[in-house]
Every structure is written in structure tokens, then in C-alpha cells.
Amino acid sequence: MIIELKKFGTTLISRQMGKEAFLASQSLFKDVKEDEVIEVDFDGVLTFSPSWGDEFLTPLLNTYVDRLVLKNTKNPSVKATLEILQTTIGKQFKISN
């Protein structure tokens, strides 16, 4: 499964917006198979804040652990936010560029 974050906008900021995006995406996960990889694609995202990322990515990481893969993370805003999140939550994201 691929989740294109640009569908939620190109400027992903605020805790509230991240929570709303996470809740809106829940229907996508109903039929996820036990071994299915969840790819979160940052292509097209211009701005990505730690608060938005914490509300959206942290629950996914906690649920899917090694099956969660992040791609197209070379944007400086995305890279910096992912580093902050990994430090804050004490877990590493699997990144595939």
C-alpha cells in the first residue's frame, strides 16, 4: 500500500491537521494484510512539521513497525522533521529513497 502525503496537501503543518489526516486515512488500513508493506510517499511535500508528523507517522510506526517504509524523503524540511521525530520518540523509521 502506498500513501501519497501530497493528497493531504503540500504544506503539512499543525498537530490538528496531522490528527485529521490520520483519522481520514483510517479507512485505507481496514484491509491491510499481515505482511503488507505500508509505504508513505513524501513526493510533492514542500513543508513538513514535527507536530503533523507526530500525529500521522508515530501511530503508523507503532502499529506497523518494520512494515512502515518512508520514501522520497530528500526534501530538507522532511529530513529535518524525521530526524526530530526519531530523536523525540526514540524509534527509527525505515527510509527508502
N, C-alpha and C positions, 0 to 999 in steps of 0.2 A: 504494500500500500504506500502511495506517495501522497504526502500532504504538502501542497504548494502554499506557502505562507502568504504569497502576494495576493491570494484570494481574500485575505483579511485586510489588505492594504499594503502600501509600500513603506509607510511610517508606522511602525509598531511600537507604540509608547503607552504608558499608563497601566497600572495594575488592573483597574476596572476593565479596560478594553481587552487585556490579556485573558482575564477571567471569562468575559463574554465570548471571546473567540474559542476558548477551551470548551465551554458549555455548548456552544453552537456546533462544535466538531464531534460531539459525543456520538451522534448517530452513525458516524463513519466507523466507529470501533465495535459496533454490535456483532458483525460477522467476521471479526479478525480471527484467523486460525492460530492455534497454539504455537506454531513455528514461523508464522508470517513476520517478515521484517517490516517495521514502520519507518519509512524514510520521510524526514522533514526537509523540504527543499527551500532554501533561502534565496533562490534566484529571483531577482527583481526587488528584493527588500533593500531599501535605502537606509532606513534608520531602525534600530532595534534596541530597545531599552531593557535593562535588567529587570525592572518590575514586570513588564509584559512577558518577558522570557520566563521569569519565575512562575507566573500564573499558568503559562501554557506548557512549557517544556518540563518543569520539575515533576508535575504529576505523570507525564508520559514516561519520563525516566524511571520514576518509582514503580510504575506499572509494567513497563516493557523491558526494562533494564538493558540487557545486551542486544535486544532486538530493535532498539531505537538507534537509528543512524541519521546523522545530520549531514546534508550535502550543500554545496555551493556556499560555503561559509567564509569566503575570502574577503568580503566587504569588511573594511576596518571597524565599522560600528558593530557588525555581527561578531567578529573575532573578539573585540574588547568585551562585549557583553557576555559571551560564552566563557571567557576567562574569569570574569567576575562571578558568574553563576557557579562555575565549578569550584571556585575557592569558597564561596558562601555556603553551598550545600554539601561540600565535601565529597562530591562524586564527579566522575569523568564522563563526558559524552563521547560516544563513538562518532568520529568525524571521517567522512569520505568525500574527497574533492575530486 
